[in-house]
Amino acid sequence: MKVIGLTGSIGSGKSSVARLLAACGAEVLDADELARQARRELAAEICRAFPRACREGRPNDRLLAQIVFSNEEALRKLERIIHPYVRRRISERIEEARAGGEGLLVVEAPLLFETGWNPGYDGVLVVTAPDEARYRRVKRRSGLSRSEFYRRDAAQLPQHEKAARADWVIYNGGSQAEMRRRVRRWCREVMDEADP
Protein backbone atom coordinates (compact mmCIF):
# COMPACT_ATOMS: atom_id res chain seq x y z
CA MET A 1 0.00 0.00 0.00
CA LYS A 2 1.29 3.41 -0.95
CA VAL A 3 -0.17 6.54 0.69
CA ILE A 4 0.19 9.80 -1.22
CA GLY A 5 -0.70 13.30 -0.06
CA LEU A 6 -2.30 15.43 -2.79
CA THR A 7 -2.36 19.20 -2.45
CA GLY A 8 -2.31 22.45 -4.36
CA SER A 9 -3.39 26.04 -3.98
CA ILE A 10 -7.00 27.15 -4.33
CA GLY A 11 -8.23 26.68 -7.89
CA SER A 12 -5.21 24.62 -8.98
CA GLY A 13 -7.37 21.67 -10.00
CA LYS A 14 -6.44 19.20 -7.26
CA SER A 15 -10.02 17.88 -7.09
CA SER A 16 -9.99 17.25 -10.84
CA VAL A 17 -6.70 15.41 -10.44
CA ALA A 18 -8.19 13.43 -7.53
CA ARG A 19 -11.12 12.33 -9.73
CA LEU A 20 -8.70 11.19 -12.43
CA LEU A 21 -6.65 9.28 -9.86
CA ALA A 22 -9.82 7.56 -8.64
CA ALA A 23 -10.57 6.60 -12.25
CA CYS A 24 -7.08 5.03 -12.37
CA GLY A 25 -8.00 2.83 -9.42
CA ALA A 26 -6.68 4.86 -6.48
CA GLU A 27 -8.79 5.30 -3.37
CA VAL A 28 -9.17 9.04 -2.70
CA LEU A 29 -9.86 10.43 0.77
CA ASP A 30 -10.99 14.09 0.64
CA ALA A 31 -9.94 16.17 3.68
CA ASP A 32 -12.39 18.93 2.63
CA GLU A 33 -15.27 16.44 2.81
CA LEU A 34 -14.05 15.37 6.25
CA ALA A 35 -13.96 19.05 7.27
CA ARG A 36 -17.58 19.43 6.08
CA GLN A 37 -18.50 16.40 8.20
CA ALA A 38 -16.68 18.00 11.13
CA ARG A 39 -18.65 21.24 10.69
CA ARG A 40 -21.88 19.23 10.86
CA GLU A 41 -20.86 17.04 13.80
CA LEU A 42 -19.18 19.86 15.73
CA ALA A 43 -21.82 22.48 14.90
CA ALA A 44 -22.56 23.34 18.53
CA GLU A 45 -18.89 23.94 19.33
CA ILE A 46 -18.39 26.04 16.19
CA CYS A 47 -21.47 28.11 16.99
CA ARG A 48 -20.21 28.77 20.52
CA ALA A 49 -16.92 30.00 19.05
CA PHE A 50 -18.47 31.92 16.10
CA PRO A 51 -22.05 32.91 17.02
CA ARG A 52 -22.24 35.53 14.22
CA ALA A 53 -21.55 32.79 11.65
CA CYS A 54 -24.48 30.63 12.71
CA ARG A 55 -28.13 30.53 11.74
CA GLU A 56 -30.62 28.40 13.67
CA GLY A 57 -27.84 26.63 15.54
CA ARG A 58 -25.91 25.61 12.41
CA PRO A 59 -22.76 27.17 10.93
CA ASN A 60 -23.37 29.09 7.71
CA ASP A 61 -20.35 28.28 5.53
CA ARG A 62 -20.40 31.60 3.67
CA LEU A 63 -20.54 33.67 6.87
CA LEU A 64 -17.93 31.49 8.55
CA ALA A 65 -15.58 31.89 5.58
CA GLN A 66 -15.99 35.68 5.62
CA ILE A 67 -15.00 35.76 9.28
CA VAL A 68 -12.06 33.36 9.22
CA PHE A 69 -10.49 34.51 5.95
CA SER A 70 -10.38 38.11 7.16
CA ASN A 71 -8.93 37.36 10.60
CA GLU A 72 -5.98 35.02 11.11
CA GLU A 73 -6.75 34.36 14.78
CA ALA A 74 -10.33 33.40 13.87
CA LEU A 75 -9.00 31.01 11.23
CA ARG A 76 -6.65 29.40 13.77
CA LYS A 77 -9.54 29.06 16.23
CA LEU A 78 -11.67 27.25 13.64
CA GLU A 79 -8.74 25.01 12.70
CA ARG A 80 -8.28 24.04 16.37
CA ILE A 81 -11.87 22.79 16.36
CA ILE A 82 -11.91 21.03 12.98
CA HIS A 83 -8.38 19.70 12.42
CA PRO A 84 -8.33 17.10 15.24
CA TYR A 85 -11.47 15.48 13.79
CA VAL A 86 -10.04 15.45 10.25
CA ARG A 87 -6.68 14.11 11.43
CA ARG A 88 -8.29 11.32 13.41
CA ARG A 89 -10.39 10.20 10.42
CA ILE A 90 -7.40 10.31 8.04
CA SER A 91 -5.19 8.38 10.46
CA GLU A 92 -7.87 5.71 10.92
CA ARG A 93 -8.28 5.24 7.16
CA ILE A 94 -4.51 5.11 6.53
CA GLU A 95 -4.13 2.47 9.25
CA GLU A 96 -6.93 0.40 7.71
CA ALA A 97 -5.49 0.78 4.21
CA ARG A 98 -1.96 -0.21 5.25
CA ALA A 99 -3.34 -3.28 7.02
CA GLY A 100 -5.14 -4.20 3.80
CA GLY A 101 -1.93 -4.41 1.78
CA GLU A 102 -1.69 -3.39 -1.86
CA GLY A 103 -3.00 -0.39 -3.74
CA LEU A 104 -2.83 3.38 -3.66
CA LEU A 105 -4.53 5.68 -1.16
CA VAL A 106 -4.49 9.38 -2.05
CA VAL A 107 -5.30 11.90 0.69
CA GLU A 108 -6.50 15.13 -0.94
CA ALA A 109 -5.55 17.79 1.63
CA PRO A 110 -5.52 21.48 0.65
CA LEU A 111 -3.64 22.42 3.85
CA LEU A 112 -1.20 19.52 3.77
CA PHE A 113 1.91 21.69 4.22
CA GLU A 114 0.25 24.48 6.21
CA THR A 115 -0.77 22.20 9.07
CA GLY A 116 2.68 20.65 9.38
CA TRP A 117 1.03 17.28 10.00
CA ASN A 118 2.23 14.17 8.18
CA PRO A 119 0.44 10.92 9.00
CA GLY A 120 3.04 8.89 7.13
CA TYR A 121 2.74 9.82 3.47
CA ASP A 122 5.02 7.96 1.08
CA GLY A 123 5.20 11.10 -1.04
CA VAL A 124 3.39 14.32 -1.90
CA LEU A 125 1.89 15.29 -5.26
CA VAL A 126 1.30 19.02 -5.83
CA VAL A 127 -0.95 20.44 -8.55
CA THR A 128 -0.01 23.90 -9.84
CA ALA A 129 -1.63 26.36 -12.25
CA PRO A 130 -1.23 30.03 -13.22
CA ASP A 131 -2.86 32.53 -10.84
CA GLU A 132 -5.30 33.88 -13.43
CA ALA A 133 -6.48 30.39 -14.39
CA ARG A 134 -6.93 29.54 -10.71
CA TYR A 135 -8.96 32.72 -10.13
CA ARG A 136 -11.24 32.02 -13.12
CA ARG A 137 -11.91 28.47 -11.89
CA VAL A 138 -12.74 29.66 -8.38
CA LYS A 139 -15.00 32.46 -9.66
CA ARG A 140 -16.86 30.01 -11.89
CA ARG A 141 -17.16 27.42 -9.11
CA SER A 142 -17.83 29.57 -6.04
CA GLY A 143 -18.55 33.09 -7.27
CA LEU A 144 -15.73 34.57 -5.18
CA SER A 145 -14.56 38.06 -6.03
CA ARG A 146 -10.93 38.61 -6.96
CA SER A 147 -10.19 40.07 -3.51
CA GLU A 148 -11.84 37.09 -1.77
CA PHE A 149 -9.82 34.72 -3.95
CA TYR A 150 -6.53 36.45 -3.10
CA ARG A 151 -7.42 36.59 0.61
CA ARG A 152 -8.00 32.83 0.66
CA ASP A 153 -4.91 32.21 -1.44
CA ALA A 154 -2.82 34.31 0.96
CA ALA A 155 -3.98 32.12 3.87
CA GLN A 156 -2.08 29.23 2.27
CA LEU A 157 1.57 28.58 1.51
CA PRO A 158 2.45 30.07 -1.92
CA GLN A 159 2.19 27.46 -4.64
CA HIS A 160 5.85 27.79 -5.68
CA GLU A 161 6.81 26.77 -2.12
CA LYS A 162 4.42 23.81 -2.25
CA ALA A 163 5.97 22.73 -5.55
CA ALA A 164 9.47 23.00 -4.05
CA ARG A 165 8.46 20.64 -1.22
CA ALA A 166 6.70 18.12 -3.48
CA ASP A 167 7.90 14.73 -4.59
CA TRP A 168 5.91 15.17 -7.82
CA VAL A 169 4.31 18.20 -9.50
CA ILE A 170 1.52 18.15 -12.08
CA TYR A 171 1.12 21.41 -13.98
CA ASN A 172 -2.53 22.18 -14.77
CA GLY A 173 -2.22 25.28 -16.90
CA GLY A 174 -2.76 23.76 -20.32
CA SER A 175 -5.64 21.83 -21.86
CA GLN A 176 -7.74 19.28 -20.02
CA ALA A 177 -6.37 16.60 -22.37
CA GLU A 178 -2.78 17.49 -21.40
CA MET A 179 -3.64 17.35 -17.73
CA ARG A 180 -5.36 13.97 -18.15
CA ARG A 181 -2.28 12.58 -19.91
CA ARG A 182 0.01 13.82 -17.13
CA VAL A 183 -2.19 12.32 -14.43
CA ARG A 184 -2.51 8.96 -16.20
CA ARG A 185 1.26 8.78 -16.69
CA TRP A 186 1.88 9.63 -13.02
CA CYS A 187 -0.76 7.14 -11.91
CA ARG A 188 0.77 4.30 -13.93
CA GLU A 189 4.22 4.95 -12.50
CA VAL A 190 3.12 5.24 -8.89
CA MET A 191 0.62 2.38 -8.96
CA ASP A 192 3.28 0.12 -10.47
CA GLU A 193 5.49 0.99 -7.49
CA ALA A 194 2.57 0.44 -5.08
CA ASP A 195 1.85 -3.06 -6.45
CA PRO A 196 5.22 -4.76 -7.02
C-alpha positions in Angstrom: 0.0 0.0 0.0 1.3 3.4 -1.0 -0.2 6.5 0.7 0.2 9.8 -1.2 -0.7 13.3 -0.1 -2.3 15.4 -2.8 -2.4 19.2 -2.5 -2.3 22.4 -4.4 -3.4 26.0 -4.0 -7.0 27.2 -4.3 -8.2 26.7 -7.9 -5.2 24.6 -9.0 -7.4 21.7 -10.0 -6.4 19.2 -7.3 -10.0 17.9 -7.1 -10.0 17.3 -10.8 -6.7 15.4 -10.4 -8.2 13.4 -7.5 -11.1 12.3 -9.7 -8.7 11.2 -12.4 -6.7 9.3 -9.9 -9.8 7.6 -8.6 -10.6 6.6 -12.2 -7.1 5.0 -12.4 -8.0 2.8 -9.4 -6.7 4.9 -6.5 -8.8 5.3 -3.4 -9.2 9.0 -2.7 -9.9 10.4 0.8 -11.0 14.1 0.6 -9.9 16.2 3.7 -12.4 18.9 2.6 -15.3 16.4 2.8 -14.0 15.4 6.3 -14.0 19.1 7.3 -17.6 19.4 6.1 -18.5 16.4 8.2 -16.7 18.0 11.1 -18.7 21.2 10.7 -21.9 19.2 10.9 -20.9 17.0 13.8 -19.2 19.9 15.7 -21.8 22.5 14.9 -22.6 23.3 18.5 -18.9 23.9 19.3 -18.4 26.0 16.2 -21.5 28.1 17.0 -20.2 28.8 20.5 -16.9 30.0 19.0 -18.5 31.9 16.1 -22.1 32.9 17.0 -22.2 35.5 14.2 -21.6 32.8 11.6 -24.5 30.6 12.7 -28.1 30.5 11.7 -30.6 28.4 13.7 -27.8 26.6 15.5 -25.9 25.6 12.4 -22.8 27.2 10.9 -23.4 29.1 7.7 -20.3 28.3 5.5 -20.4 31.6 3.7 -20.5 33.7 6.9 -17.9 31.5 8.6 -15.6 31.9 5.6 -16.0 35.7 5.6 -15.0 35.8 9.3 -12.1 33.4 9.2 -10.5 34.5 5.9 -10.4 38.1 7.2 -8.9 37.4 10.6 -6.0 35.0 11.1 -6.8 34.4 14.8 -10.3 33.4 13.9 -9.0 31.0 11.2 -6.6 29.4 13.8 -9.5 29.1 16.2 -11.7 27.2 13.6 -8.7 25.0 12.7 -8.3 24.0 16.4 -11.9 22.8 16.4 -11.9 21.0 13.0 -8.4 19.7 12.4 -8.3 17.1 15.2 -11.5 15.5 13.8 -10.0 15.5 10.3 -6.7 14.1 11.4 -8.3 11.3 13.4 -10.4 10.2 10.4 -7.4 10.3 8.0 -5.2 8.4 10.5 -7.9 5.7 10.9 -8.3 5.2 7.2 -4.5 5.1 6.5 -4.1 2.5 9.3 -6.9 0.4 7.7 -5.5 0.8 4.2 -2.0 -0.2 5.2 -3.3 -3.3 7.0 -5.1 -4.2 3.8 -1.9 -4.4 1.8 -1.7 -3.4 -1.9 -3.0 -0.4 -3.7 -2.8 3.4 -3.7 -4.5 5.7 -1.2 -4.5 9.4 -2.0 -5.3 11.9 0.7 -6.5 15.1 -0.9 -5.5 17.8 1.6 -5.5 21.5 0.7 -3.6 22.4 3.8 -1.2 19.5 3.8 1.9 21.7 4.2 0.3 24.5 6.2 -0.8 22.2 9.1 2.7 20.6 9.4 1.0 17.3 10.0 2.2 14.2 8.2 0.4 10.9 9.0 3.0 8.9 7.1 2.7 9.8 3.5 5.0 8.0 1.1 5.2 11.1 -1.0 3.4 14.3 -1.9 1.9 15.3 -5.3 1.3 19.0 -5.8 -1.0 20.4 -8.6 0.0 23.9 -9.8 -1.6 26.4 -12.3 -1.2 30.0 -13.2 -2.9 32.5 -10.8 -5.3 33.9 -13.4 -6.5 30.4 -14.4 -6.9 29.5 -10.7 -9.0 32.7 -10.1 -11.2 32.0 -13.1 -11.9 28.5 -11.9 -12.7 29.7 -8.4 -15.0 32.5 -9.7 -16.9 30.0 -11.9 -17.2 27.4 -9.1 -17.8 29.6 -6.0 -18.6 33.1 -7.3 -15.7 34.6 -5.2 -14.6 38.1 -6.0 -10.9 38.6 -7.0 -10.2 40.1 -3.5 -11.8 37.1 -1.8 -9.8 34.7 -3.9 -6.5 36.5 -3.1 -7.4 36.6 0.6 -8.0 32.8 0.7 -4.9 32.2 -1.4 -2.8 34.3 1.0 -4.0 32.1 3.9 -2.1 29.2 2.3 1.6 28.6 1.5 2.5 30.1 -1.9 2.2 27.5 -4.6 5.8 27.8 -5.7 6.8 26.8 -2.1 4.4 23.8 -2.2 6.0 22.7 -5.6 9.5 23.0 -4.1 8.5 20.6 -1.2 6.7 18.1 -3.5 7.9 14.7 -4.6 5.9 15.2 -7.8 4.3 18.2 -9.5 1.5 18.2 -12.1 1.1 21.4 -14.0 -2.5 22.2 -14.8 -2.2 25.3 -16.9 -2.8 23.8 -20.3 -5.6 21.8 -21.9 -7.7 19.3 -20.0 -6.4 16.6 -22.4 -2.8 17.5 -21.4 -3.6 17.3 -17.7 -5.4 14.0 -18.1 -2.3 12.6 -19.9 0.0 13.8 -17.1 -2.2 12.3 -14.4 -2.5 9.0 -16.2 1.3 8.8 -16.7 1.9 9.6 -13.0 -0.8 7.1 -11.9 0.8 4.3 -13.9 4.2 4.9 -12.5 3.1 5.2 -8.9 0.6 2.4 -9.0 3.3 0.1 -10.5 5.5 1.0 -7.5 2.6 0.4 -5.1 1.9 -3.1 -6.5 5.2 -4.8 -7.0 
